[in-house]
Amino acid sequence: MKKLLLVLLIPLIVSCSNGGAVSTNEQSFIAGNGVATFIPKAERKAAPAVSGPTLDGGNFTHTVGKVLVLNVWASWCSPCRAEAPALEELSKAHPEVQFLGVLTRDSLVAARAFVERFNITYPSLIDDALLLKFHGQLTPNAIPTTLIIDAQGNVAARISGEVTYSALEDLIQRVKSNE
């Protein structure tokens, strides 16, 4: 009987060995591999309207006419932490481009701590329902995912997974020169 009880308890002990809690967030996302997809101008589809409440308590509405870099992130996501400095640097290097985060599957307290830790200066939406509206085009399919919407309001590129400075810089330049 003691052996049977031990066999039944081992999975419980193992699953709670991380401090008594299993993080459901980290188990429920798809990791991207950093692959970039660029869509030729003639084949692009219109992005949904991008607007909503922001992490800092304001509201954001993207105005067509400006390139938008939209990054889907969460504070618990390791690749999101790794790419945060590159995104912030690029947002400063390209003031003519609007950068916007979209917080997903996270708490506001943890997200605000992430923004403070990485000195993120661009806004982040707190309602990720927007992501469902990209269905049928370059859907945000991983955490993180970064989309580039051209100045005409069409989805032009996607990086599924962690961005690097050089890869995102290249896509921004391609989208801007393709206008």
N, C-alpha and C positions, 0 to 999 in steps of 0.2 A: 504494500500500500504506500509506503514512504517513497519507493522508487517511482510509482505512478504519479504521485503528487509532485515530486521533483521534476519529472518530465513535463508536466503541465505548467509548472511555474517558470521554467527556463525561458520560454519566449517572452513572458511578461517581464522578467528581470532584465533580459537583453534589451527589450524595447524601451525600458525606462532608464537605462544606464547613462543617458545624456542629461541627467538632472531631473528626471521624472516627467519629461514631456517629449513628445515626438513632434517635430515641426511639420505641420501639414503643408505649409507654404512651399518649402524646399522640395517636397515630394510631389508637388502638383504642377510643375512647370516643365516645359520642353526647353532643353538647352540648345542654343544655336551654335553653329560652327564658324561664324564670322563670314560666311559667304555673302558676297555683294551681288545684287541684281540691278542692272540698269535697263530702263525701258526707253527705246527710241521715241522721240517726241510724237511721231505720228501714231504710235500704238498706246499712248497713255490714256488712262481713264480718270475722270474727275474724282477728286478726293471728297469725302463728306465734309460738311461744314465743321470746322474745328473750333469749339468754344466750350466754356464751362467754368466752374469754380476752381480756384487755385489754392495751393497749399498755404499761401500767405494770407488767405481770407479775401482775396480779390476775385475778379473775373477776367477771363481771357477770351478774345475773339480774334481769330486769324483773318486778316484782310488779304484777299487775293491781290496780287501785284508784288508780293514779296516772297522769296523762297523761304520755305519752312522746313526745319530739321526737327522731327518729332521723335523723341526717344522714350520707349517704354521701359520702365525700371521699377525696382523694389529695393529697399534697404538691405534685405536679407540675401540678396543675389550677389554672389562673389564676382561674376563678370561685370555687373553694374558698378560695383565699387572700383574695379580695375579700370573701367573706361571713363569714370567720372572726371578725372583730371583732363583727359583729352577733350572731352565734350566742352568743358568749361573754357579751356584754352582756345578751342575753335570758335566758341561763341564770342570771345573777345577779339579774335583775329578777323572775324566776319561780322561786323556790326550791321551790315546791309542784309544779313540773313537772320530770320527770327528762329531762335531755338526754343523748344518747348518740351518739357518732360510730361509723361503720362504715368502717374503712380498706379501700380496694380498690385492687388493681393497683399496689402501692407497696412500697418496702422499709421495714423497721422503723427503720433509721437515719434515713432521710429523714423518716419520719413523726414520730419523736421530736423532730427538729429543728424541724419545723413546729409541733408542740404547744408547744415551748419558745418559739419566736419569737412566737407569737400568744397566749401565756399562757392556753392552753385548760385549764380546770379540770375539765371533765366527762370521763368515761371514753370510750375508743374501743375497740371490738372489733377484733381483728386477723384474724378469720376471716370473710370475706365470703360464705361458703357460705349463710349465713342469708338472703341476698337472694333466692336461688332459691325459697325457701319462700313468698314473697309472690306467686307466679305465680297469675293468675286474679283479682287485685284491683288495687289501685293499686300496680303494680310499680315499684320503683326503676328508672327507665328512662334515666337520664342520670347523669353525674358533673358536678356534685353533684345529688343528689336529697334532699329532706327530707320525711319522712313524719311525720304526727302520729297517734298511737294514743291513743284515748280511754281513760278510766278503766275502762271495761268490757273493754278489750283488743281493741277493733275499730279497723280502719284508718279514720280520719276525714278525712284530708286529705293532699295531696301538692303539693309545689312541685318541678317539674322544671327544674333549673337553679339559678342563683344566687338566694339569698333576700335580701330587704331586711329591715331591722328592722321597718318598718311592715307589710309584707305578712305576715311571720311572726307578729308581734304580733297582727294582726287574726285570723289563723287560730287561734292559741292561745286568744284570747278567745272566738271562736265555738265552738270545741270545748268549752271549759270551761263556757260558758253553756248549751250544748246537753245537758249531763249531766243 
